[in-house]
Amino acid sequence: NGCYAADRKGPKYNRRLAYMQKGFEETGGKFGFCGDIGGEQTWTFSVGSASDPCGGWVGRSSPSTTYSILDLADNTQWFSSDDVLLGNLQMSRVLNPTSECKSFTIDKPEELCDELTLERRIDANKEDPKSTLFYKTFVNSTGATAFTYHALTHPIYVRSSSTPRSFNLIFFTGQSWVLTDVMKSATKGQGVAMQDYMDNDPEFYSLLNSTIFFGSNVTLVTDSVINAANSHTPLGLRWFRIQGQDPRFPYNYPTADESRPVDIVVECATCNNSTNPCDYGCICRADQTCDCEVGGSGALCQQLPWGDTICDP
């Protein structure tokens, strides 16, 4: 997802400009034109400024001879490198870059919630007594490791008990937030730190790509947040089971089945007096946990206290 600008200083491909992801020109997405993929002319999507539109691409359009990428908006099918149908891409002309492109970047990532709690209802009459904790991470923050995915501007939240042998993720795909099923490394054992695995092992890059581009491992998904004022965290969003596969197509990326909502609540587990205060006048301690002294409960004392929180005369 994001804003893409015509690269007027870079190379042309079959007399057509490439389009680079704004703010991530070196490592982000790239649309380019290829004059011969299986004997057909087509637009392709690849990652990185040095990528060749005719080689190393991860997605291609159906045959096209257009000179403007916008001519492909909403009416062109896209396919993966192994010829799996991905569907349409939503594209529109940017009229106000200052306001429209701002939503795709995070000005102060340090202010995002550091930890999330996920509580879910097991069935209609029973609630899970334990909440699951996910912590925030920006993968490859050092820029010196094998795994590079800087264009993934939103944080990834990792289940706190995760190891490479068993882990769950909550992360943003470009349109929605997804919760993965248990994912497992085929090569790493329990002794490898999760952050090292995410930063350094190309296997994690492959797993993440298969989830982003093909919907592998996705168990729950939010509704679309493209037009939401704050899409940088999954707080306050509704979660759904995955939409059933359309039998007319070999594959569709999982989207929310709004007829099958899931009763889970994702909340910030850490408090901040300026951006994420404790509710009902409770105190945010130095360790970013709430002292729910007036009777509220929950990570932010958000569950109603037994009284009205007012000291009666």
C-alpha positions in Angstrom: 0.0 0.0 0.0 1.1 3.6 0.0 1.6 6.5 -2.4 3.6 6.0 -5.6 5.3 8.7 -7.7 6.6 8.6 -11.3 10.3 8.2 -11.3 11.3 10.9 -13.8 15.0 10.7 -13.1 15.3 6.9 -13.3 15.4 4.5 -16.2 12.4 4.1 -18.5 11.0 0.7 -19.4 9.7 0.4 -23.0 9.4 4.2 -23.0 7.4 4.1 -19.8 8.2 5.6 -16.4 8.4 3.5 -13.3 6.4 4.4 -10.2 8.3 4.3 -6.8 6.8 4.1 -3.3 7.1 7.6 -1.8 9.3 7.7 1.3 10.8 4.2 0.5 12.3 4.8 -2.9 15.2 2.4 -2.3 13.5 -0.5 -0.5 9.8 0.0 -1.2 7.4 -1.1 -3.9 7.9 -0.4 -7.6 5.6 -0.6 -10.6 7.3 -1.0 -14.0 6.5 -2.1 -17.5 7.8 -5.3 -19.1 7.6 -5.8 -22.9 7.8 -9.6 -22.8 6.6 -11.9 -20.1 5.5 -15.1 -21.8 5.2 -13.2 -25.0 2.9 -10.5 -23.5 3.4 -6.9 -22.5 2.4 -6.2 -18.9 2.9 -4.0 -15.8 4.7 -5.7 -12.9 5.1 -5.0 -9.2 8.5 -5.6 -7.5 10.4 -4.5 -4.4 13.4 -2.2 -4.4 14.6 0.5 -6.8 17.2 -1.8 -8.5 14.6 -4.5 -9.3 14.0 -5.4 -13.0 10.4 -5.2 -14.0 11.0 -8.3 -16.2 12.7 -10.3 -13.5 12.3 -10.8 -9.8 8.8 -9.3 -9.8 6.1 -10.6 -7.3 3.0 -9.6 -9.2 2.0 -8.7 -12.8 -1.1 -7.3 -14.5 -3.1 -9.0 -17.2 -1.8 -8.0 -20.7 -1.7 -4.2 -21.2 -0.1 -1.7 -23.5 -1.1 1.4 -21.5 1.4 4.2 -20.7 -0.3 5.2 -17.5 -0.5 2.9 -14.5 -3.8 4.5 -13.5 -5.5 3.0 -16.6 -5.2 -0.3 -14.8 -7.3 0.9 -11.8 -10.2 -1.3 -10.7 -10.6 -3.2 -14.0 -7.4 -5.2 -14.4 -6.6 -8.6 -12.9 -3.2 -9.1 -11.2 -1.4 -12.4 -10.8 1.5 -13.7 -8.6 4.8 -14.9 -10.0 3.4 -18.5 -10.0 0.3 -17.3 -11.9 -2.1 -17.3 -9.0 -4.9 -14.8 -9.4 -4.7 -12.0 -6.9 -7.6 -9.9 -8.0 -7.8 -6.1 -8.6 -5.6 -3.4 -7.1 -7.3 -0.2 -5.9 -5.6 2.8 -7.4 -6.5 6.5 -7.5 -4.8 9.7 -8.5 -3.3 11.6 -5.5 -4.7 15.1 -5.4 -3.2 16.3 -2.1 0.1 14.5 -1.3 0.5 16.2 2.1 -2.8 14.9 3.5 -3.3 11.7 1.4 0.2 10.2 1.8 0.6 11.1 5.4 -1.6 8.2 6.5 0.9 5.7 5.1 3.7 6.7 7.3 4.2 7.0 11.1 5.6 10.3 12.3 6.4 9.0 15.9 6.6 5.2 15.9 7.8 5.3 19.5 4.3 6.6 20.6 2.5 3.6 19.3 1.3 1.1 21.8 4.2 -1.1 23.0 2.1 -4.1 24.1 -1.4 -5.4 23.2 -3.7 -7.6 25.1 -6.1 -9.9 23.1 -9.1 -11.3 24.9 -11.5 -13.5 23.1 -14.8 -15.4 23.7 -14.4 -19.1 23.2 -18.2 -19.6 22.6 -21.4 -17.9 23.4 -21.4 -18.6 27.1 -17.7 -18.9 28.0 -14.9 -16.4 28.0 -11.2 -17.2 27.8 -9.9 -16.6 31.3 -6.5 -15.6 30.0 -5.6 -12.7 27.8 -2.8 -13.0 25.3 -0.1 -10.5 25.3 1.6 -9.3 22.0 4.6 -7.0 22.0 5.5 -4.4 19.4 8.6 -4.8 17.1 9.9 -3.1 14.0 11.7 -5.8 12.1 15.4 -5.2 11.2 15.7 -1.9 13.0 19.4 -2.0 12.6 19.4 -2.1 8.8 22.4 -4.4 8.9 20.8 -7.8 8.7 19.6 -10.2 6.0 15.9 -9.4 6.5 14.9 -6.0 5.0 11.3 -5.0 4.7 11.4 -1.3 5.5 8.3 -0.5 3.4 6.3 -2.4 6.1 5.8 0.9 8.0 3.4 -0.5 10.6 4.7 -2.4 13.6 4.4 -6.2 13.9 3.0 -7.4 17.1 4.4 -10.8 18.3 2.8 -13.1 20.9 4.9 -12.7 24.0 5.6 -16.5 24.4 6.7 -16.9 20.8 9.8 -18.8 19.7 10.7 -19.6 16.1 9.2 -23.0 16.6 5.8 -21.5 17.5 4.7 -18.0 17.0 1.6 -15.8 16.2 1.7 -12.4 14.6 -0.7 -9.4 14.4 0.3 -7.1 11.5 -0.9 -4.8 8.8 -1.2 -6.0 5.2 -1.9 -2.8 3.4 -5.7 -2.9 3.8 -6.5 -4.7 7.0 -4.9 -6.1 10.2 -4.6 -9.8 10.4 -4.1 -12.3 13.2 -2.1 -15.4 12.1 -2.5 -19.0 13.1 0.5 -20.6 14.8 3.4 -20.3 12.5 6.5 -22.5 12.7 10.1 -22.4 11.5 11.2 -25.5 9.7 14.8 -25.0 10.6 15.2 -23.1 13.9 15.0 -24.6 17.4 14.0 -23.2 20.7 17.4 -21.7 21.5 17.1 -19.0 18.9 15.7 -15.6 20.0 12.6 -14.5 18.2 13.9 -11.1 17.4 17.1 -12.6 15.9 15.0 -15.0 13.8 12.9 -12.1 12.5 15.9 -9.9 11.8 18.3 -12.4 10.3 16.6 -15.4 8.9 15.4 -15.3 5.3 12.9 -18.0 6.2 10.9 -15.4 8.2 10.9 -13.1 5.2 9.5 -15.9 3.1 6.7 -16.6 5.7 5.8 -13.0 6.0 5.7 -12.6 2.2 3.4 -15.7 1.8 1.1 -14.1 4.4 1.0 -10.7 2.8 0.7 -11.7 -0.8 -1.1 -15.0 -0.6 -3.0 -15.0 2.7 -1.2 -18.0 4.1 -1.6 -18.6 7.9 -4.3 -15.9 8.3 -7.0 -16.9 10.8 -8.8 -13.6 11.6 -8.9 -10.3 9.7 -10.3 -6.8 10.5 -12.5 -4.9 8.1 -10.8 -2.5 5.8 -9.1 0.5 7.4 -8.0 2.2 4.2 -10.2 5.2 5.1 -9.7 5.1 8.8 -8.2 8.1 10.6 -5.8 5.8 12.5 -4.8 2.6 10.8 -1.4 2.4 12.6 -2.6 0.1 15.4 -5.4 -2.6 15.5 -7.0 -0.9 18.5 -10.8 -0.4 18.4 -11.3 -2.5 15.2 -13.8 -5.3 14.6 -12.5 -8.8 13.8 -14.0 -11.4 11.5 -13.4 -14.8 10.2 -12.1 -15.1 6.7 -14.4 -14.7 3.7 -14.9 -18.0 1.9 -13.1 -18.5 -1.4 -14.9 -17.5 -4.5 -15.3 -20.7 -6.6 -14.9 -18.7 -9.8 -11.3 -17.9 -9.1 -8.4 -20.2 -8.0 -7.6 -17.9 -5.1 -8.5 -14.6 -3.4 -6.7 -12.9 -0.7 -8.6 -13.4 2.6 -11.0 -10.6 3.4 -13.4 -10.1 6.3 -16.6 -12.1 6.2 -18.9 -9.6 7.9 -21.5 -12.2 8.6 -19.1 -14.0 10.9 -17.8 -11.5 13.5 -15.5 -12.8 16.2 -15.9 -11.5 19.7 -12.4 -10.5 20.6 -11.1 -7.3 22.1 -7.6 -5.9 21.3 -6.5 -3.2 23.8 -3.3 -1.4 24.6 -1.6 -3.0 27.6 0.6 -0.1 28.5 -0.5 3.4 29.7 0.8 6.8 28.8 -0.5 10.0 30.5 -0.5 11.9 27.3 -1.7 9.5 24.6 -3.1 6.4 26.4 -4.1 7.4 30.0 -5.7 5.1 32.5 -9.5 5.3 32.7 -11.6 6.6 35.6 -8.9 8.8 37.0 -6.6 5.9 37.8 -2.8 6.4 37.9 -0.2 5.4 35.3 2.8 4.1 37.1 6.4 4.6 35.9 6.5 1.1 34.4 3.5 2.0 32.2 1.0 -0.1 34.1 -2.2 1.3 35.6 -3.0 1.4 39.3 -6.7 0.8 39.2 -7.2 2.2 42.7 -10.9 3.3 42.3 -12.1 -0.2 41.4 -11.8 -0.4 37.6 -10.1 -3.4 36.0 -8.3 -4.3 32.9 -5.0 -3.2 31.5 -6.2 0.5 31.4 -8.8 0.2 34.2 -11.3 0.4 31.3 -13.8 -2.0 32.7 -16.4 -0.2 34.8 -15.8 -0.1 38.5 -18.5 -1.3 40.9 -19.2 2.2 42.1 -19.6 5.4 40.2 -16.0 6.6 41.0 -17.5 9.6 42.8 -16.8 10.2 46.5 -20.3 10.8 48.0 -20.6 13.2 51.0 
